Each structure stands twice: as structure tokens, then as C-alpha cells.
């Protein structure tokens, strides 16, 4: 499962060949948009793309955690048009990513249904590998594991591993 900036690409590989695959336009950029829309709807705060990206990298998570922190997010008030800072709990940001994470999860499930039974058993035993910058979202592996009961592993150096592998091939 390669979660990049613009797309999430999912493939089942066997003996060096692609058995089934899917690509959806739901990845890091969609996470950023979801954060921006959430801040606008929930807190009437307009934030830019760079702020949304920073929030995603530093504070977002895929599921609720026992320990959370309160962070101040700065932007422009939709109501007054003036600069404003709003305190937001990190667990609250889980709601912001609910839709794009659900989209990725649904694609993983859908591809699992199209996978031949013999390979499904292998996946159930050996798990899936997350790659791409989106794989670094805190708790994403656990989120997919909880919702699919498939073991999930995050690649070493997930941002560069796909490009490195393609270069070697």
C-alpha cells in the first residue's frame, strides 16, 4: 500500500508479478484538504496548505489515543477576517481524517475481496507493507490492522523506498 501525495496505490504481488491492483486519488493531499475543511467548519478558521501539511505531519493520527495534547493552530478567522489561534486537541484531528482514511481502508478491503484465496491466506499470515509519506501518519498501521485484522508493517524509509526499488529494478 503506497500512500503518496496524490494517489494511494495498492497491489498484491506474487512471484514478481502484479496479481490485482488499484489506484485511488486519496492520499496526503486529500489529508491536507480534509484538515483545512475541518478547521473551517469546526473552528471557523482558515488555514493554508503549508499549515495543514505541518499539522498532519506533527499532530495528526489515524485513531484516538489515550494521551493527547492541545495544540494552538494559527490562521485567519472566517468570522472577523483577523489572525487567530485556536486550541485543538490532537484526538480531535482524528475526525478531520475520517473520510480520507475510510476511503483508503475501503480500497484495501475491496482489493482483498478480489485477491485469489491462496494469496489471501498469505496476506493474512504475512501482512501488508505501507510505503510513501502517508505511511508515516501516526497510528495508520494500527488503524488498518484493527479494521482488517491483517498485520501491517511500515517500510524502512517509507518516503523513498518505492523510488529506490524502481531504480534498482
Secondary structure, 3 states (H helix, E strand, C coil): CEECCCCEEEEEEECCEEEEEEEECCCHHHHHHHHHHHHHHHHCEECCHHHHHHHHHHCCECCCCCCCCEEEEEEEECCCCCEEEEEEECCHHHHHCHHHHHHHHHHHHHHHHHCCHHHHHHHHHHCEEEECHHHHCECHHHHHHHHHCCCEEECCCCCCHHHHHHHHC
